[in-house]
Amino acid sequence: MSTIPHPVAPRSPRLHLAARIVAAIFGGYGFAWGIVAAGASLMYAAGMDFHDAEFLASLFGVLAFLAVFLWTFAARRLWVVCTVLLGGGALLAAAASFVQSQLV
């Protein structure tokens, strides 16, 4: 019976934990900021009052930050988390910027 090798444990568990903490805090912040920016601009473009759209998008952003923060520590592969956070945050920010440019 052949065994499939498992991924090698990180050489420094402290470094791995530090990387997850940094990804959770800064990556989560960037992703949540993208959610807030895209959500507020899209809801405002759809006709919602600016302050209502901003408040509702901020609520979504807080929930997204919590979910992403927890997912960062629960995920098996940190590179997947970082890719989603950086790519998703950048795409959301770009979408928000595009919508805002169309409003003016």
C-alpha positions in Angstrom: 0.0 0.0 0.0 1.6 3.3 -1.1 1.1 6.3 1.0 0.6 9.8 -0.4 3.0 12.2 1.2 1.4 15.0 3.1 2.5 18.6 2.7 5.6 19.4 4.7 4.9 21.3 7.9 6.1 24.8 7.9 9.7 25.2 9.1 8.7 27.8 11.6 5.2 27.6 13.2 5.6 31.1 14.6 6.3 32.5 11.2 3.4 30.7 9.7 1.1 32.0 12.5 2.5 35.5 12.0 1.8 35.3 8.2 -1.8 34.3 9.0 -2.3 37.1 11.4 -0.9 39.7 8.9 -3.1 38.2 6.2 -6.2 38.2 8.4 -5.8 41.8 9.6 -4.5 43.6 6.5 -6.0 41.4 3.8 -9.3 41.3 5.7 -9.2 45.1 5.9 -8.5 45.5 2.2 -11.2 43.1 1.3 -13.7 44.6 3.6 -12.8 48.1 2.3 -13.5 46.8 -1.2 -16.9 45.5 -0.1 -17.8 48.9 1.5 -16.6 50.9 -1.5 -18.3 48.7 -4.1 -21.4 48.3 -2.1 -21.9 51.9 -1.3 -21.2 53.1 -4.9 -23.5 50.4 -6.4 -26.4 51.1 -4.0 -26.0 54.8 -4.5 -26.0 54.3 -8.3 -29.2 52.2 -7.9 -31.0 55.2 -6.3 -30.5 54.7 -2.5 -29.7 57.8 -0.4 -25.9 58.2 0.0 -25.8 57.9 3.8 -28.1 54.9 3.8 -26.0 53.2 1.1 -22.8 54.0 3.1 -24.3 52.6 6.3 -25.6 49.4 4.8 -22.3 48.8 2.9 -20.4 49.4 6.2 -22.5 46.7 7.9 -21.7 44.3 5.0 -18.0 45.3 5.3 -17.9 44.4 9.0 -19.5 41.0 8.4 -17.2 40.4 5.5 -14.2 41.3 7.7 -15.3 38.9 10.4 -15.9 36.1 7.9 -12.6 36.6 6.2 -10.7 36.9 9.4 -12.0 33.6 10.6 -11.5 31.9 7.2 -7.8 33.0 7.2 -7.2 30.8 10.3 -9.5 27.9 9.2 -8.2 27.6 5.6 -5.7 24.9 4.8 -3.6 26.8 2.3 -2.6 30.3 3.1 -1.7 31.2 -0.5 -5.3 30.6 -1.5 -6.5 33.0 1.2 -4.0 35.6 0.2 -4.9 35.3 -3.5 -8.6 35.7 -2.8 -8.1 38.6 -0.4 -5.7 40.5 -2.7 -7.5 39.7 -5.9 -11.0 40.2 -4.5 -10.1 43.4 -2.8 -8.5 44.8 -6.0 -11.5 43.8 -8.1 -14.0 45.3 -5.7 -12.0 48.5 -5.5 -11.8 48.7 -9.3 -15.5 48.1 -9.6 -16.2 50.8 -7.1 -13.9 53.2 -8.9 -15.6 52.4 -12.2 -19.1 52.9 -10.8 -18.1 56.2 -9.1 -16.5 57.5 -12.4 -19.8 56.8 -14.2 -21.8 58.8 -11.6 -20.0 62.1 -12.2 
